[in-house]
Amino acid sequence: MKYTIIIEKGRESGYVVYAPALKGCVSQGKTREEALKNIREAMELYIEALIEDGLPVPTEVGKDTVELEVVAK
């Protein structure tokens, strides 16, 4: 499965990363690489828990992107 993740620079340090399709699945790390490793593990555990509980595994639907160019006046 493939999921979109969002990586943001932390307010004070490090990185915060989350998977929008997996509600509440969030992780963090001191470096970008650590944050990516941690979210992968969190996502795997999240999906395993859903399967164990007999719940459906979310998929991404309706994903799209918008590209903007803002010109200051």
Secondary structure in CASP SS format (residue, H / E / C, confidence):
PFRMAT SS
TARGET T0000
AUTHOR 0000-0000-0000
METHOD secondary structure of the structure
MODEL  1
M C 1.00
K C 1.00
Y C 1.00
T C 1.00
I C 1.00
I E 1.00
I E 1.00
E E 1.00
K E 1.00
G C 1.00
R C 1.00
E C 1.00
S C 1.00
G C 1.00
Y E 1.00
V E 1.00
V E 1.00
Y E 1.00
A C 1.00
P C 1.00
A C 1.00
L C 1.00
K C 1.00
G C 1.00
C C 1.00
V E 1.00
S E 1.00
Q E 1.00
G E 1.00
K C 1.00
T C 1.00
R H 1.00
E H 1.00
E H 1.00
A H 1.00
L H 1.00
K H 1.00
N H 1.00
I H 1.00
R H 1.00
E H 1.00
A H 1.00
M H 1.00
E H 1.00
L H 1.00
Y H 1.00
I H 1.00
E H 1.00
A H 1.00
L H 1.00
I H 1.00
E H 1.00
D C 1.00
G C 1.00
L C 1.00
P C 1.00
V C 1.00
P C 1.00
T C 1.00
E C 1.00
V C 1.00
G C 1.00
K C 1.00
D C 1.00
T C 1.00
V C 1.00
E C 1.00
L C 1.00
E C 1.00
V C 1.00
V C 1.00
A C 1.00
K C 1.00
END
